[in-house]
């Protein structure tokens, strides 16, 4: 029987297990995270949202998603 490995990641401080070879876009879609009015950082580097499909998630990646809130 073929062993399915899982990749450990962290999103905003919470730990998750995902399938190998997922992209950042796949993860955002899976967890229903809106990309409007947010900044996305992976391993302390800000990500251009146009490149979400190109970024492959690796084991122990740390993703931070910050939502912008208006106010005064």
N, C-alpha and C positions, 0 to 999 in steps of 0.2 A: 504494500500500500504506500502511496506517495505521501510524504510528509509536507504539510502546508505550513510554512513559516509565517510568523506574524511580525510586523514591524512596530516597535514601541515608539510612540511620539507623545508630545505634550502640547496641549493647546490651552493657552491662558492659564497655565498651572495645573490643568487636569490631565491625567494620563489616559491614553487610548491605545488600542491595538488595531492596526489596519493591515490590509493586504499588501504584500510586497509590490513594488513597481507602480504605486499610485503617484499621481502628480498632485501638486498643491491644489489645483482646480478640482480634482477628484475628491480630495478631503473636504474642501469647502462645500462642495455639492452634497456629499454624504451627510455632513452634519448641519446642512441647511443654514449656512452662514451667509448672510447678505453681504455683498461686496460694495454696496453703496454707502458712502460716507464712513469708510473705514480705512485704516492704515494697517498693512500686513507686514509682519517682520518674521523672518525665519533665521534662527541662530544669530540674533542681534543684527541682522542686515535687512533694511527695508526693501520690500519687493515691489517692482513695477507690476501693477495688476494686469497689464497686457501680456505678461510672461507667465501667468499662473499655470498654463498647460505645459510649459517647457520645464518647470521645476520638478524634478523627481524627489520624492520624500525618501529620506534614509532613516535607518534606525537611530533612535535617540534625538531626532530633530526636535527643536523647541520652536513652536509657532505662537506668536503673540498677535492678537487682533484687537485693535483699539478703535472704538466707535466714537465718532465726533458728535458732540451734543451742543446745540446752540443755546445761548443764554447770555445773561449780562449781569 
